[in-house]
Amino acid sequence: LNKAWAGVGSAAAPEHHEVASGNWGCGVFRGDPQLKALLQWLACSQAGLPLHYFPFDHSGLARDLPALQDWLRARKVTVGSVAQFLLRELRPDGGPVFEQLKGSFSGARVG
């Protein structure tokens, strides 16, 4: 999250309005595409910048990330709450990151 924030936190200047990115660290470094997308979205959200995410060879992510964003917004889940989930609850062997996240916040009220 710190690396993503370093990339966009200073970009909140008036001349910067949007961020375009993709699957950082998901090639030879074998990072989890859902986790990397989520981290970048959190940093952009905190900076107040929209993220245009281009997952290239992970086409399902192009559909799943916006759906997760809508799901979390409907439940008014904050950037801080998701960051705390990542630090305290995310399990490497617990299944897909988005499913773990939704499971953690499934009790949050819509509205």
mmCIF file of the C-alpha atoms, coordinates in Angstrom:
data_MODEL
# 
_entry.id   MODEL 
# 
loop_
_atom_site.group_PDB 
_atom_site.id 
_atom_site.type_symbol 
_atom_site.label_atom_id 
_atom_site.label_alt_id 
_atom_site.label_comp_id 
_atom_site.label_asym_id 
_atom_site.label_entity_id 
_atom_site.label_seq_id 
_atom_site.pdbx_PDB_ins_code 
_atom_site.Cartn_x 
_atom_site.Cartn_y 
_atom_site.Cartn_z 
_atom_site.occupancy 
_atom_site.B_iso_or_equiv 
_atom_site.pdbx_formal_charge 
_atom_site.auth_seq_id 
_atom_site.auth_comp_id 
_atom_site.auth_asym_id 
_atom_site.auth_atom_id 
_atom_site.pdbx_PDB_model_num 
ATOM 1   C CA . LEU A 1 1   ? 0.000   0.000   0.000   1.00 0.00 ? 1   LEU A CA 1 
ATOM 2   C CA . ASN A 1 2   ? 2.885   2.366   0.747   1.00 0.00 ? 2   ASN A CA 1 
ATOM 3   C CA . LYS A 1 3   ? 4.324   1.890   -2.749  1.00 0.00 ? 3   LYS A CA 1 
ATOM 4   C CA . ALA A 1 4   ? 0.950   2.546   -4.362  1.00 0.00 ? 4   ALA A CA 1 
ATOM 5   C CA . TRP A 1 5   ? 0.461   5.645   -2.195  1.00 0.00 ? 5   TRP A CA 1 
ATOM 6   C CA . ALA A 1 6   ? 3.951   6.884   -3.105  1.00 0.00 ? 6   ALA A CA 1 
ATOM 7   C CA . GLY A 1 7   ? 2.942   6.647   -6.737  1.00 0.00 ? 7   GLY A CA 1 
ATOM 8   C CA . VAL A 1 8   ? -0.338  8.537   -6.459  1.00 0.00 ? 8   VAL A CA 1 
ATOM 9   C CA . GLY A 1 9   ? -0.270  10.491  -3.196  1.00 0.00 ? 9   GLY A CA 1 
ATOM 10  C CA . SER A 1 10  ? 1.757   13.327  -4.679  1.00 0.00 ? 10  SER A CA 1 
ATOM 11  C CA . ALA A 1 11  ? -0.279  13.120  -7.880  1.00 0.00 ? 11  ALA A CA 1 
ATOM 12  C CA . ALA A 1 12  ? -3.223  14.801  -6.177  1.00 0.00 ? 12  ALA A CA 1 
ATOM 13  C CA . ALA A 1 13  ? -1.976  18.132  -7.529  1.00 0.00 ? 13  ALA A CA 1 
ATOM 14  C CA . PRO A 1 14  ? -4.502  19.989  -9.715  1.00 0.00 ? 14  PRO A CA 1 
ATOM 15  C CA . GLU A 1 15  ? -2.740  19.032  -12.951 1.00 0.00 ? 15  GLU A CA 1 
ATOM 16  C CA . HIS A 1 16  ? -3.239  15.326  -12.241 1.00 0.00 ? 16  HIS A CA 1 
ATOM 17  C CA . HIS A 1 17  ? -6.788  14.083  -12.535 1.00 0.00 ? 17  HIS A CA 1 
ATOM 18  C CA . GLU A 1 18  ? -6.641  10.329  -13.188 1.00 0.00 ? 18  GLU A CA 1 
ATOM 19  C CA . VAL A 1 19  ? -4.406  7.280   -12.799 1.00 0.00 ? 19  VAL A CA 1 
ATOM 20  C CA . ALA A 1 20  ? -3.991  4.502   -15.369 1.00 0.00 ? 20  ALA A CA 1 
ATOM 21  C CA . SER A 1 21  ? -2.282  1.339   -14.197 1.00 0.00 ? 21  SER A CA 1 
ATOM 22  C CA . GLY A 1 22  ? -2.199  -2.430  -14.429 1.00 0.00 ? 22  GLY A CA 1 
ATOM 23  C CA . ASN A 1 23  ? -0.938  -5.596  -12.775 1.00 0.00 ? 23  ASN A CA 1 
ATOM 24  C CA . TRP A 1 24  ? 2.239   -4.388  -11.051 1.00 0.00 ? 24  TRP A CA 1 
ATOM 25  C CA . GLY A 1 25  ? 4.362   -7.229  -9.796  1.00 0.00 ? 25  GLY A CA 1 
ATOM 26  C CA . CYS A 1 26  ? 2.134   -9.928  -11.232 1.00 0.00 ? 26  CYS A CA 1 
ATOM 27  C CA . GLY A 1 27  ? 4.477   -11.180 -13.943 1.00 0.00 ? 27  GLY A CA 1 
ATOM 28  C CA . VAL A 1 28  ? 7.844   -12.611 -12.965 1.00 0.00 ? 28  VAL A CA 1 
ATOM 29  C CA . PHE A 1 29  ? 7.257   -11.583 -9.330  1.00 0.00 ? 29  PHE A CA 1 
ATOM 30  C CA . ARG A 1 30  ? 4.111   -13.733 -9.248  1.00 0.00 ? 30  ARG A CA 1 
ATOM 31  C CA . GLY A 1 31  ? 2.056   -11.248 -7.240  1.00 0.00 ? 31  GLY A CA 1 
ATOM 32  C CA . ASP A 1 32  ? -1.668  -11.749 -6.740  1.00 0.00 ? 32  ASP A CA 1 
ATOM 33  C CA . PRO A 1 33  ? -3.526  -9.666  -9.371  1.00 0.00 ? 33  PRO A CA 1 
ATOM 34  C CA . GLN A 1 34  ? -6.562  -9.099  -7.117  1.00 0.00 ? 34  GLN A CA 1 
ATOM 35  C CA . LEU A 1 35  ? -4.379  -7.889  -4.247  1.00 0.00 ? 35  LEU A CA 1 
ATOM 36  C CA . LYS A 1 36  ? -2.329  -5.597  -6.494  1.00 0.00 ? 36  LYS A CA 1 
ATOM 37  C CA . ALA A 1 37  ? -5.472  -4.103  -8.045  1.00 0.00 ? 37  ALA A CA 1 
ATOM 38  C CA . LEU A 1 38  ? -7.027  -3.581  -4.633  1.00 0.00 ? 38  LEU A CA 1 
ATOM 39  C CA . LEU A 1 39  ? -3.923  -1.841  -3.256  1.00 0.00 ? 39  LEU A CA 1 
ATOM 40  C CA . GLN A 1 40  ? -3.787  0.548   -6.200  1.00 0.00 ? 40  GLN A CA 1 
ATOM 41  C CA . TRP A 1 41  ? -7.494  1.309   -5.935  1.00 0.00 ? 41  TRP A CA 1 
ATOM 42  C CA . LEU A 1 42  ? -7.163  2.023   -2.203  1.00 0.00 ? 42  LEU A CA 1 
ATOM 43  C CA . ALA A 1 43  ? -4.282  4.445   -2.785  1.00 0.00 ? 43  ALA A CA 1 
ATOM 44  C CA . CYS A 1 44  ? -6.155  6.219   -5.578  1.00 0.00 ? 44  CYS A CA 1 
ATOM 45  C CA . SER A 1 45  ? -9.321  6.398   -3.479  1.00 0.00 ? 45  SER A CA 1 
ATOM 46  C CA . GLN A 1 46  ? -7.411  7.933   -0.584  1.00 0.00 ? 46  GLN A CA 1 
ATOM 47  C CA . ALA A 1 47  ? -5.857  10.471  -2.974  1.00 0.00 ? 47  ALA A CA 1 
ATOM 48  C CA . GLY A 1 48  ? -9.260  11.257  -4.495  1.00 0.00 ? 48  GLY A CA 1 
ATOM 49  C CA . LEU A 1 49  ? -8.187  10.092  -7.950  1.00 0.00 ? 49  LEU A CA 1 
ATOM 50  C CA . PRO A 1 50  ? -10.045 7.723   -10.272 1.00 0.00 ? 50  PRO A CA 1 
ATOM 51  C CA . LEU A 1 51  ? -8.191  4.554   -11.260 1.00 0.00 ? 51  LEU A CA 1 
ATOM 52  C CA . HIS A 1 52  ? -8.379  3.178   -14.786 1.00 0.00 ? 52  HIS A CA 1 
ATOM 53  C CA . TYR A 1 53  ? -7.161  -0.382  -14.379 1.00 0.00 ? 53  TYR A CA 1 
ATOM 54  C CA . PHE A 1 54  ? -5.852  -2.367  -17.346 1.00 0.00 ? 54  PHE A CA 1 
ATOM 55  C CA . PRO A 1 55  ? -5.327  -5.988  -16.255 1.00 0.00 ? 55  PRO A CA 1 
ATOM 56  C CA . PHE A 1 56  ? -4.097  -7.223  -19.662 1.00 0.00 ? 56  PHE A CA 1 
ATOM 57  C CA . ASP A 1 57  ? -4.016  -11.032 -19.348 1.00 0.00 ? 57  ASP A CA 1 
ATOM 58  C CA . HIS A 1 58  ? -6.384  -11.142 -16.342 1.00 0.00 ? 58  HIS A CA 1 
ATOM 59  C CA . SER A 1 59  ? -9.582  -10.213 -18.158 1.00 0.00 ? 59  SER A CA 1 
ATOM 60  C CA . GLY A 1 60  ? -11.862 -11.283 -15.292 1.00 0.00 ? 60  GLY A CA 1 
ATOM 61  C CA . LEU A 1 61  ? -10.277 -8.576  -13.158 1.00 0.00 ? 61  LEU A CA 1 
ATOM 62  C CA . ALA A 1 62  ? -11.603 -5.914  -15.542 1.00 0.00 ? 62  ALA A CA 1 
ATOM 63  C CA . ARG A 1 63  ? -15.104 -7.072  -14.569 1.00 0.00 ? 63  ARG A CA 1 
ATOM 64  C CA . ASP A 1 64  ? -14.470 -8.067  -10.942 1.00 0.00 ? 64  ASP A CA 1 
ATOM 65  C CA . LEU A 1 65  ? -12.722 -4.918  -9.680  1.00 0.00 ? 65  LEU A CA 1 
ATOM 66  C CA . PRO A 1 66  ? -15.552 -2.500  -10.601 1.00 0.00 ? 66  PRO A CA 1 
ATOM 67  C CA . ALA A 1 67  ? -18.101 -4.955  -9.181  1.00 0.00 ? 67  ALA A CA 1 
ATOM 68  C CA . LEU A 1 68  ? -16.146 -5.110  -5.907  1.00 0.00 ? 68  LEU A CA 1 
ATOM 69  C CA . GLN A 1 69  ? -15.865 -1.321  -5.819  1.00 0.00 ? 69  GLN A CA 1 
ATOM 70  C CA . ASP A 1 70  ? -19.642 -0.982  -6.191  1.00 0.00 ? 70  ASP A CA 1 
ATOM 71  C CA . TRP A 1 71  ? -20.213 -3.687  -3.553  1.00 0.00 ? 71  TRP A CA 1 
ATOM 72  C CA . LEU A 1 72  ? -17.934 -1.944  -1.026  1.00 0.00 ? 72  LEU A CA 1 
ATOM 73  C CA . ARG A 1 73  ? -19.343 1.528   -1.754  1.00 0.00 ? 73  ARG A CA 1 
ATOM 74  C CA . ALA A 1 74  ? -22.899 0.276   -1.262  1.00 0.00 ? 74  ALA A CA 1 
ATOM 75  C CA . ARG A 1 75  ? -21.865 -0.869  2.212   1.00 0.00 ? 75  ARG A CA 1 
ATOM 76  C CA . LYS A 1 76  ? -19.939 2.338   2.925   1.00 0.00 ? 76  LYS A CA 1 
ATOM 77  C CA . VAL A 1 77  ? -16.749 0.381   3.618   1.00 0.00 ? 77  VAL A CA 1 
ATOM 78  C CA . THR A 1 78  ? -13.842 2.790   4.057   1.00 0.00 ? 78  THR A CA 1 
ATOM 79  C CA . VAL A 1 79  ? -10.289 2.676   2.722   1.00 0.00 ? 79  VAL A CA 1 
ATOM 80  C CA . GLY A 1 80  ? -9.097  2.311   6.308   1.00 0.00 ? 80  GLY A CA 1 
ATOM 81  C CA . SER A 1 81  ? -11.391 -0.654  6.925   1.00 0.00 ? 81  SER A CA 1 
ATOM 82  C CA . VAL A 1 82  ? -10.128 -2.457  3.833   1.00 0.00 ? 82  VAL A CA 1 
ATOM 83  C CA . ALA A 1 83  ? -6.514  -1.694  4.780   1.00 0.00 ? 83  ALA A CA 1 
ATOM 84  C CA . GLN A 1 84  ? -7.132  -3.149  8.245   1.00 0.00 ? 84  GLN A CA 1 
ATOM 85  C CA . PHE A 1 85  ? -8.647  -6.250  6.660   1.00 0.00 ? 85  PHE A CA 1 
ATOM 86  C CA . LEU A 1 86  ? -5.543  -6.671  4.495   1.00 0.00 ? 86  LEU A CA 1 
ATOM 87  C CA . LEU A 1 87  ? -3.234  -6.308  7.480   1.00 0.00 ? 87  LEU A CA 1 
ATOM 88  C CA . ARG A 1 88  ? -5.154  -8.429  9.978   1.00 0.00 ? 88  ARG A CA 1 
ATOM 89  C CA . GLU A 1 89  ? -7.462  -10.873 8.220   1.00 0.00 ? 89  GLU A CA 1 
ATOM 90  C CA . LEU A 1 90  ? -6.259  -11.694 4.703   1.00 0.00 ? 90  LEU A CA 1 
ATOM 91  C CA . ARG A 1 91  ? -4.978  -15.274 4.528   1.00 0.00 ? 91  ARG A CA 1 
ATOM 92  C CA . PRO A 1 92  ? -2.582  -16.372 1.754   1.00 0.00 ? 92  PRO A CA 1 
ATOM 93  C CA . ASP A 1 93  ? -4.291  -19.768 1.632   1.00 0.00 ? 93  ASP A CA 1 
ATOM 94  C CA . GLY A 1 94  ? -7.811  -18.420 2.199   1.00 0.00 ? 94  GLY A CA 1 
ATOM 95  C CA . GLY A 1 95  ? -8.938  -18.247 -1.417  1.00 0.00 ? 95  GLY A CA 1 
ATOM 96  C CA . PRO A 1 96  ? -9.336  -15.286 -3.771  1.00 0.00 ? 96  PRO A CA 1 
ATOM 97  C CA . VAL A 1 97  ? -8.680  -11.909 -2.155  1.00 0.00 ? 97  VAL A CA 1 
ATOM 98  C CA . PHE A 1 98  ? -11.964 -10.379 -3.328  1.00 0.00 ? 98  PHE A CA 1 
ATOM 99  C CA . GLU A 1 99  ? -13.977 -13.287 -1.902  1.00 0.00 ? 99  GLU A CA 1 
ATOM 100 C CA . GLN A 1 100 ? -12.186 -13.053 1.449   1.00 0.00 ? 100 GLN A CA 1 
ATOM 101 C CA . LEU A 1 101 ? -12.846 -9.314  1.528   1.00 0.00 ? 101 LEU A CA 1 
ATOM 102 C CA . LYS A 1 102 ? -16.528 -9.720  0.720   1.00 0.00 ? 102 LYS A CA 1 
ATOM 103 C CA . GLY A 1 103 ? -16.814 -12.439 3.355   1.00 0.00 ? 103 GLY A CA 1 
ATOM 104 C CA . SER A 1 104 ? -15.344 -10.110 5.953   1.00 0.00 ? 104 SER A CA 1 
ATOM 105 C CA . PHE A 1 105 ? -17.760 -7.273  5.145   1.00 0.00 ? 105 PHE A CA 1 
ATOM 106 C CA . SER A 1 106 ? -20.825 -9.296  4.204   1.00 0.00 ? 106 SER A CA 1 
ATOM 107 C CA . GLY A 1 107 ? -22.524 -8.213  7.426   1.00 0.00 ? 107 GLY A CA 1 
ATOM 108 C CA . ALA A 1 108 ? -22.126 -4.507  6.588   1.00 0.00 ? 108 ALA A CA 1 
ATOM 109 C CA . ARG A 1 109 ? -25.464 -2.863  5.886   1.00 0.00 ? 109 ARG A CA 1 
ATOM 110 C CA . VAL A 1 110 ? -26.223 -1.613  2.408   1.00 0.00 ? 110 VAL A CA 1 
ATOM 111 C CA . GLY A 1 111 ? -27.184 1.997   2.215   1.00 0.00 ? 111 GLY A CA 1 
# 
